[in-house]
Amino acid sequence: MAINVYLLLEVRNMGTPRATVDVYKVCPTYEDALDVYREKVGEPKTIREDHGPDGLSHVWWLDEDATGSASITRYTLTGNIEEA
């Protein structure tokens, strides 16, 4: 069985020794991940979509600037999924 999950993470201070990556949540839908971002940060000012050359990978970049951005990345998982 294959299912999609959506990982919301944020990268700050990119390119500096103080770079930080925060993983906020793995969500069942893009909309759920976007709602988590809205709760944590607010409404995104910009959203840019990237599709990989294979047509399978998909990333939404939120509030990009020179120091970082948040992103929602779709991953396809196969096999049995169990709750931790």
MMTF fields as JSON, N, C-alpha, C and O atoms, coordinates in Angstrom:
{
  "mmtfVersion": "1.0.0",
  "mmtfProducer": "UNKNOWN",
  "numBonds": 335,
  "numAtoms": 336,
  "numGroups": 84,
  "numChains": 1,
  "numModels": 1,
  "chainsPerModel": [1],
  "groupsPerChain": [84],
  "chainIdList": ["A"],
  "bondAtomList": [4, 2, 8, 6, 12, 10, 16, 14, 20, 18, 24, 22, 28, 26, 32, 30, 36, 34, 40, 38, 44, 42, 48, 46, 52, 50, 56, 54, 60, 58, 64, 62, 68, 66, 72, 70, 76, 74, 80, 78, 84, 82, 88, 86, 92, 90, 96, 94, 100, 98, 104, 102, 108, 106, 112, 110, 116, 114, 120, 118, 124, 122, 128, 126, 132, 130, 136, 134, 140, 138, 144, 142, 148, 146, 152, 150, 156, 154, 160, 158, 164, 162, 168, 166, 172, 170, 176, 174, 180, 178, 184, 182, 188, 186, 192, 190, 196, 194, 200, 198, 204, 202, 208, 206, 212, 210, 216, 214, 220, 218, 224, 222, 228, 226, 232, 230, 236, 234, 240, 238, 244, 242, 248, 246, 252, 250, 256, 254, 260, 258, 264, 262, 268, 266, 272, 270, 276, 274, 280, 278, 284, 282, 288, 286, 292, 290, 296, 294, 300, 298, 304, 302, 308, 306, 312, 310, 316, 314, 320, 318, 324, 322, 328, 326, 332, 330],
  "bondOrderList": [1, 1, 1, 1, 1, 1, 1, 1, 1, 1, 1, 1, 1, 1, 1, 1, 1, 1, 1, 1, 1, 1, 1, 1, 1, 1, 1, 1, 1, 1, 1, 1, 1, 1, 1, 1, 1, 1, 1, 1, 1, 1, 1, 1, 1, 1, 1, 1, 1, 1, 1, 1, 1, 1, 1, 1, 1, 1, 1, 1, 1, 1, 1, 1, 1, 1, 1, 1, 1, 1, 1, 1, 1, 1, 1, 1, 1, 1, 1, 1, 1, 1, 1],
  "groupList": [{"groupName": "MET", "atomNameList": ["N", "CA", "C", "O"], "elementList": ["N", "C", "C", "O"], "formalChargeList": [0, 0, 0, 0], "bondAtomList": [1, 0, 2, 1, 3, 2], "bondOrderList": [1, 1, 2], "singleLetterCode": "M", "chemCompType": "L-PEPTIDE LINKING"}, {"groupName": "ALA", "atomNameList": ["N", "CA", "C", "O"], "elementList": ["N", "C", "C", "O"], "formalChargeList": [0, 0, 0, 0], "bondAtomList": [1, 0, 2, 1, 3, 2], "bondOrderList": [1, 1, 2], "singleLetterCode": "A", "chemCompType": "L-PEPTIDE LINKING"}, {"groupName": "ILE", "atomNameList": ["N", "CA", "C", "O"], "elementList": ["N", "C", "C", "O"], "formalChargeList": [0, 0, 0, 0], "bondAtomList": [1, 0, 2, 1, 3, 2], "bondOrderList": [1, 1, 2], "singleLetterCode": "I", "chemCompType": "L-PEPTIDE LINKING"}, {"groupName": "ASN", "atomNameList": ["N", "CA", "C", "O"], "elementList": ["N", "C", "C", "O"], "formalChargeList": [0, 0, 0, 0], "bondAtomList": [1, 0, 2, 1, 3, 2], "bondOrderList": [1, 1, 2], "singleLetterCode": "N", "chemCompType": "L-PEPTIDE LINKING"}, {"groupName": "VAL", "atomNameList": ["N", "CA", "C", "O"], "elementList": ["N", "C", "C", "O"], "formalChargeList": [0, 0, 0, 0], "bondAtomList": [1, 0, 2, 1, 3, 2], "bondOrderList": [1, 1, 2], "singleLetterCode": "V", "chemCompType": "L-PEPTIDE LINKING"}, {"groupName": "TYR", "atomNameList": ["N", "CA", "C", "O"], "elementList": ["N", "C", "C", "O"], "formalChargeList": [0, 0, 0, 0], "bondAtomList": [1, 0, 2, 1, 3, 2], "bondOrderList": [1, 1, 2], "singleLetterCode": "Y", "chemCompType": "L-PEPTIDE LINKING"}, {"groupName": "LEU", "atomNameList": ["N", "CA", "C", "O"], "elementList": ["N", "C", "C", "O"], "formalChargeList": [0, 0, 0, 0], "bondAtomList": [1, 0, 2, 1, 3, 2], "bondOrderList": [1, 1, 2], "singleLetterCode": "L", "chemCompType": "L-PEPTIDE LINKING"}, {"groupName": "GLU", "atomNameList": ["N", "CA", "C", "O"], "elementList": ["N", "C", "C", "O"], "formalChargeList": [0, 0, 0, 0], "bondAtomList": [1, 0, 2, 1, 3, 2], "bondOrderList": [1, 1, 2], "singleLetterCode": "E", "chemCompType": "L-PEPTIDE LINKING"}, {"groupName": "ARG", "atomNameList": ["N", "CA", "C", "O"], "elementList": ["N", "C", "C", "O"], "formalChargeList": [0, 0, 0, 0], "bondAtomList": [1, 0, 2, 1, 3, 2], "bondOrderList": [1, 1, 2], "singleLetterCode": "R", "chemCompType": "L-PEPTIDE LINKING"}, {"groupName": "GLY", "atomNameList": ["N", "CA", "C", "O"], "elementList": ["N", "C", "C", "O"], "formalChargeList": [0, 0, 0, 0], "bondAtomList": [1, 0, 2, 1, 3, 2], "bondOrderList": [1, 1, 2], "singleLetterCode": "G", "chemCompType": "PEPTIDE LINKING"}, {"groupName": "THR", "atomNameList": ["N", "CA", "C", "O"], "elementList": ["N", "C", "C", "O"], "formalChargeList": [0, 0, 0, 0], "bondAtomList": [1, 0, 2, 1, 3, 2], "bondOrderList": [1, 1, 2], "singleLetterCode": "T", "chemCompType": "L-PEPTIDE LINKING"}, {"groupName": "PRO", "atomNameList": ["N", "CA", "C", "O"], "elementList": ["N", "C", "C", "O"], "formalChargeList": [0, 0, 0, 0], "bondAtomList": [1, 0, 2, 1, 3, 2], "bondOrderList": [1, 1, 2], "singleLetterCode": "P", "chemCompType": "L-PEPTIDE LINKING"}, {"groupName": "ASP", "atomNameList": ["N", "CA", "C", "O"], "elementList": ["N", "C", "C", "O"], "formalChargeList": [0, 0, 0, 0], "bondAtomList": [1, 0, 2, 1, 3, 2], "bondOrderList": [1, 1, 2], "singleLetterCode": "D", "chemCompType": "L-PEPTIDE LINKING"}, {"groupName": "LYS", "atomNameList": ["N", "CA", "C", "O"], "elementList": ["N", "C", "C", "O"], "formalChargeList": [0, 0, 0, 0], "bondAtomList": [1, 0, 2, 1, 3, 2], "bondOrderList": [1, 1, 2], "singleLetterCode": "K", "chemCompType": "L-PEPTIDE LINKING"}, {"groupName": "CYS", "atomNameList": ["N", "CA", "C", "O"], "elementList": ["N", "C", "C", "O"], "formalChargeList": [0, 0, 0, 0], "bondAtomList": [1, 0, 2, 1, 3, 2], "bondOrderList": [1, 1, 2], "singleLetterCode": "C", "chemCompType": "L-PEPTIDE LINKING"}, {"groupName": "HIS", "atomNameList": ["N", "CA", "C", "O"], "elementList": ["N", "C", "C", "O"], "formalChargeList": [0, 0, 0, 0], "bondAtomList": [1, 0, 2, 1, 3, 2], "bondOrderList": [1, 1, 2], "singleLetterCode": "H", "chemCompType": "L-PEPTIDE LINKING"}, {"groupName": "SER", "atomNameList": ["N", "CA", "C", "O"], "elementList": ["N", "C", "C", "O"], "formalChargeList": [0, 0, 0, 0], "bondAtomList": [1, 0, 2, 1, 3, 2], "bondOrderList": [1, 1, 2], "singleLetterCode": "S", "chemCompType": "L-PEPTIDE LINKING"}, {"groupName": "TRP", "atomNameList": ["N", "CA", "C", "O"], "elementList": ["N", "C", "C", "O"], "formalChargeList": [0, 0, 0, 0], "bondAtomList": [1, 0, 2, 1, 3, 2], "bondOrderList": [1, 1, 2], "singleLetterCode": "W", "chemCompType": "L-PEPTIDE LINKING"}],
  "groupTypeList": [0, 1, 2, 3, 4, 5, 6, 6, 6, 7, 4, 8, 3, 0, 9, 10, 11, 8, 1, 10, 4, 12, 4, 5, 13, 4, 14, 11, 10, 5, 7, 12, 1, 6, 12, 4, 5, 8, 7, 13, 4, 9, 7, 11, 13, 10, 2, 8, 7, 12, 15, 9, 11, 12, 9, 6, 16, 15, 4, 17, 17, 6, 12, 7, 12, 1, 10, 9, 16, 1, 16, 2, 10, 8, 5, 10, 6, 10, 9, 3, 2, 7, 7, 1],
  "groupIdList": [1, 2, 3, 4, 5, 6, 7, 8, 9, 10, 11, 12, 13, 14, 15, 16, 17, 18, 19, 20, 21, 22, 23, 24, 25, 26, 27, 28, 29, 30, 31, 32, 33, 34, 35, 36, 37, 38, 39, 40, 41, 42, 43, 44, 45, 46, 47, 48, 49, 50, 51, 52, 53, 54, 55, 56, 57, 58, 59, 60, 61, 62, 63, 64, 65, 66, 67, 68, 69, 70, 71, 72, 73, 74, 75, 76, 77, 78, 79, 80, 81, 82, 83, 84],
  "secStructList": [7, 3, 3, 3, 3, 3, 3, 3, 3, 3, 3, 3, 1, 6, 6, 1, 6, 6, 7, 3, 3, 3, 3, 3, 3, 3, 3, 1, 1, 2, 2, 2, 2, 2, 2, 2, 2, 2, 2, 2, 6, 7, 1, 7, 1, 7, 3, 3, 3, 3, 3, 7, 6, 6, 1, 7, 7, 3, 3, 3, 3, 3, 3, 3, 3, 6, 6, 3, 3, 3, 3, 3, 3, 3, 3, 3, 3, 3, 1, 7, 7, 7, 7, 7],
  "xCoordList": [0.845, 0.0, 0.899, 1.891, 0.551, 1.303, 0.407, -0.759, 0.964, 0.218, 1.134, 2.357, 0.521, 1.27, 1.212, 0.179, 2.325, 2.364, 3.034, 3.762, 2.78, 3.267, 4.047, 3.492, 5.34, 6.237, 6.377, 6.761, 6.067, 6.232, 7.492, 7.618, 8.432, 9.64, 10.033, 9.583, 10.881, 11.348, 12.862, 13.407, 13.54, 14.979, 15.215, 14.718, 15.98, 16.294, 17.808, 18.549, 18.255, 19.688, 20.517, 21.634, 19.953, 20.634, 21.967, 22.051, 22.994, 24.302, 25.125, 26.172, 24.67, 25.419, 25.686, 25.056, 26.609, 26.843, 25.635, 25.561, 24.706, 23.524, 22.306, 21.177, 22.517, 21.399, 20.592, 21.145, 19.282, 18.368, 17.307, 16.766, 17.012, 15.915, 14.941, 15.319, 13.686, 12.625, 11.644, 11.112, 11.402, 10.361, 9.115, 9.098, 8.081, 6.872, 5.955, 5.519, 5.661, 4.697, 4.658, 4.909, 4.344, 4.019, 2.497, 1.877, 1.909, 0.449, -0.081, 0.657, -1.355, -1.933, -2.273, -2.413, -2.41, -2.751, -1.953, -1.464, -1.832, -1.195, -1.942, -1.328, -3.26, -4.071, -3.844, -3.809, -3.689, -3.404, -2.059, -1.936, -1.045, 0.279, 0.226, 0.854, -0.523, -0.656, -1.378, -1.029, -2.373, -3.068, -2.119, -2.202, -1.21, -0.225, 0.666, 0.949, 1.117, 1.947, 1.194, 1.75, -0.063, -0.87, -0.984, -0.935, -1.136, -1.222, 0.101, 0.107, 1.228, 2.544, 3.056, 3.617, 2.864, 3.514, 2.516, 2.77, 1.408, 0.43, 0.25, 0.841, -0.55, -0.812, 0.481, 1.109, 0.89, 2.102, 1.918, 0.873, 2.943, 2.898, 3.172, 2.648, 3.998, 4.285, 4.258, 4.635, 3.815, 3.878, 4.354, 3.754, 5.448, 5.966, 6.008, 6.506, 5.478, 5.45, 6.576, 6.886, 7.194, 8.194, 7.749, 7.323, 7.85, 7.617, 8.931, 9.629, 9.273, 10.505, 10.393, 9.289, 11.525, 11.518, 10.83, 10.363, 10.771, 10.114, 8.599, 7.886, 8.103, 6.663, 6.083, 4.897, 6.896, 6.402, 6.665, 5.804, 7.844, 8.175, 7.466, 7.256, 7.114, 6.353, 6.725, 6.648, 7.13, 7.491, 6.8, 6.769, 6.247, 5.692, 6.615, 6.808, 7.188, 8.079, 7.247, 6.574, 7.285, 6.482, 7.394, 8.387, 7.054, 7.759, 9.274, 10.031, 9.716, 11.15, 11.795, 11.205, 13.011, 13.85, 15.302, 15.574, 16.219, 17.642, 18.155, 19.2, 17.441, 17.94, 17.246, 17.649, 16.217, 15.544, 14.117, 13.681, 13.4, 11.995, 11.399, 12.107, 10.102, 9.422, 9.067, 8.982, 8.862, 8.448, 7.53, 7.599, 6.672, 5.841, 6.272, 6.193, 6.727, 7.207, 6.336, 6.067, 5.891, 5.102, 6.042, 6.919, 5.849, 6.578, 5.569, 4.484, 5.921, 5.088, 5.733, 6.881, 4.993, 5.468, 4.798, 3.622, 5.543, 4.966, 5.149, 6.085, 4.263, 4.34, 3.344, 2.486, 3.472, 2.571, 2.986, 4.164, 2.047, 2.288, 1.669, 0.495, 2.467, 1.942, 2.219, 3.22, 1.316, 1.459, 2.488, 2.53, 3.312, 4.335, 3.747, 4.459],
  "yCoordList": [-1.174, 0.0, 1.25, 1.305, 2.223, 3.486, 4.614, 4.704, 5.476, 6.648, 7.868, 7.755, 9.021, 10.274, 10.888, 10.834, 11.474, 12.283, 13.604, 13.695, 14.61, 15.963, 16.45, 16.581, 16.72, 17.141, 18.656, 19.227, 19.304, 20.757, 21.018, 20.569, 21.752, 22.131, 23.551, 24.108, 24.133, 25.5, 25.545, 24.948, 26.255, 26.472, 27.956, 28.789, 28.288, 29.685, 29.867, 28.917, 31.087, 31.431, 30.544, 30.154, 30.229, 29.389, 30.026, 31.24, 29.206, 29.696, 30.301, 30.895, 30.16, 30.678, 29.531, 28.477, 29.725, 28.689, 28.487, 27.491, 29.419, 29.322, 28.777, 28.963, 28.107, 27.555, 26.588, 25.795, 26.678, 25.87, 25.269, 25.944, 23.995, 23.331, 22.839, 22.105, 23.249, 22.777, 21.94, 22.406, 20.709, 19.882, 20.094, 19.76, 20.649, 20.95, 19.737, 19.385, 19.094, 18.012, 17.254, 17.826, 15.974, 15.171, 15.068, 14.649, 15.451, 15.554, 14.65, 14.298, 14.279, 13.417, 14.158, 13.524, 15.499, 16.265, 17.564, 18.036, 18.127, 19.431, 20.497, 21.339, 20.448, 21.441, 21.402, 22.444, 20.194, 20.072, 20.698, 21.4, 20.445, 21.019, 22.544, 23.238, 23.066, 24.517, 25.115, 26.208, 24.416, 24.888, 24.961, 25.897, 23.978, 24.001, 25.223, 25.907, 25.51, 26.691, 27.96, 28.848, 28.034, 29.22, 29.41, 30.54, 28.307, 28.393, 28.861, 29.664, 28.356, 28.671, 30.046, 30.776, 30.406, 31.587, 32.631, 33.83, 32.191, 33.082, 32.726, 31.766, 33.487, 33.248, 33.472, 34.521, 32.51, 32.726, 33.866, 33.987, 34.687, 35.804, 35.322, 35.885, 34.276, 33.704, 32.182, 31.603, 31.548, 30.094, 29.827, 30.294, 29.064, 28.676, 27.157, 26.503, 26.596, 25.145, 24.682, 25.33, 23.552, 22.884, 21.45, 20.76, 21.013, 19.617, 19.039, 19.658, 17.862, 17.221, 16.696, 16.541, 16.425, 15.943, 14.584, 14.237, 13.822, 12.516, 12.635, 11.654, 13.846, 14.056, 13.584, 13.785, 12.96, 12.436, 13.382, 13.561, 13.984, 14.846, 16.192, 16.7, 16.738, 17.99, 18.741, 18.189, 20.008, 20.847, 22.188, 22.766, 22.678, 24.025, 24.839, 24.477, 25.927, 26.803, 27.958, 28.643, 28.181, 29.214, 30.322, 30.058, 31.55, 32.725, 32.637, 32.826, 32.351, 32.282, 33.653, 34.656, 33.69, 34.876, 34.425, 33.226, 35.345, 35.017, 34.183, 33.541, 34.18, 33.472, 32.137, 31.393, 31.82, 30.55, 30.563, 31.484, 29.521, 29.399, 28.236, 27.458, 28.139, 26.937, 26.152, 26.717, 24.861, 24.071, 22.954, 22.461, 22.574, 21.386, 20.458, 20.815, 19.268, 18.308, 17.069, 16.519, 16.631, 15.403, 14.213, 14.202, 13.22, 11.957, 10.836, 10.863, 9.86, 8.677, 7.539, 7.176, 6.98, 5.875, 4.598, 4.603, 3.506, 2.213, 1.247, 1.373, 0.297, -0.698, -0.381, 0.49, -1.099, -0.909, 0.315, 0.482, 1.15, 2.338, 2.083, 1.729, 2.267, 2.07, 3.303, 3.995, 3.551, 4.707, 4.415, 3.309, 5.397, 5.229, 5.429, 5.327],
  "zCoordList": [0.0, 0.0, 0.0, 0.727, -0.8, -0.847, -0.365, -0.75, 0.485, 0.945, 0.85, 0.93, 0.68, 0.689, 2.074, 2.742, 2.505, 3.722, 3.357, 2.369, 4.161, 3.89, 5.096, 6.187, 4.907, 5.978, 5.946, 4.925, 7.057, 7.195, 7.997, 9.136, 7.393, 8.121, 7.772, 6.771, 8.614, 8.417, 8.584, 9.512, 7.682, 7.754, 7.973, 7.216, 9.016, 9.326, 9.377, 9.63, 9.136, 9.181, 8.266, 8.603, 7.1, 6.123, 5.716, 5.531, 5.581, 5.167, 6.28, 6.023, 7.521, 8.663, 9.641, 9.542, 10.58, 11.592, 12.516, 13.236, 12.493, 13.365, 12.624, 13.078, 11.493, 10.721, 11.587, 12.348, 11.447, 12.249, 11.349, 10.473, 11.57, 10.862, 11.92, 12.833, 11.79, 12.678, 11.87, 10.863, 12.303, 11.712, 12.564, 13.749, 11.956, 12.706, 12.824, 13.92, 11.681, 11.75, 10.431, 9.371, 10.502, 9.333, 9.309, 10.287, 8.194, 8.088, 6.972, 6.052, 7.058, 6.023, 4.727, 3.681, 4.777, 3.576, 3.545, 4.571, 2.351, 2.18, 2.984, 3.638, 2.925, 3.622, 5.135, 5.789, 5.687, 7.122, 7.466, 8.469, 6.63, 6.869, 6.775, 7.574, 5.801, 5.659, 6.864, 7.309, 7.394, 8.602, 9.797, 10.592, 9.934, 11.027, 10.874, 11.857, 9.646, 9.398, 9.79, 10.436, 9.397, 9.721, 11.233, 11.72, 11.982, 13.444, 14.051, 14.984, 13.522, 14.089, 13.67, 14.488, 12.385, 11.829, 11.344, 11.452, 10.824, 10.209, 8.744, 8.251, 8.07, 6.645, 5.843, 5.988, 5.001, 4.214, 3.213, 2.574, 3.091, 2.142, 0.727, -0.235, 0.591, -0.721, -0.632, 0.387, -1.695, -1.848, -3.27, -4.238, -3.379, -4.702, -4.763, -3.847, -5.86, -6.031, -6.932, -7.932, -6.578, -7.404, -7.641, -6.715, -8.879, -9.22, -9.698, -10.501, -9.213, -9.648, -11.071, -11.593, -11.698, -13.082, -13.228, -14.313, -12.145, -12.199, -12.132, -12.342, -11.838, -11.729, -10.415, -10.158, -9.578, -8.309, -7.145, -6.284, -7.113, -5.982, -6.122, -7.224, -4.992, -4.967, -3.69, -2.593, -3.841, -2.693, -2.841, -3.928, -1.745, -1.677, -0.774, 0.387, -1.28, -0.516, 0.015, -0.756, 1.322, 1.978, 2.489, 3.167, 2.162, 2.695, 2.509, 3.462, 1.283, 0.986, 1.075, 0.671, 1.606, 1.517, 1.525, 1.46, 1.603, 1.497, 2.67, 2.555, 3.792, 4.975, 5.22, 6.114, 4.448, 4.648, 4.156, 3.465, 4.527, 4.168, 4.935, 5.574, 4.857, 5.315, 4.062, 2.971, 4.217, 3.064, 3.508, 4.634, 2.586, 2.736, 1.608, 0.433, 1.972, 0.984, 1.028, 2.096, -0.162, -0.232, -0.377, -1.24, 0.473, 0.397, 0.198, 0.779, -0.614, -0.79, -0.024, -0.281, 0.915, 1.734, 1.269, 0.905, 1.281, 0.925, 2.08, 2.87, 2.168, 3.242, 4.33, 4.182, 5.419, 6.551, 7.349, 7.667, 7.666, 8.471, 9.846, 9.955, 10.878, 12.225, 13.059, 12.879, 13.963, 14.843, 15.925, 16.463, 16.244, 17.273, 18.646, 19.644]
}
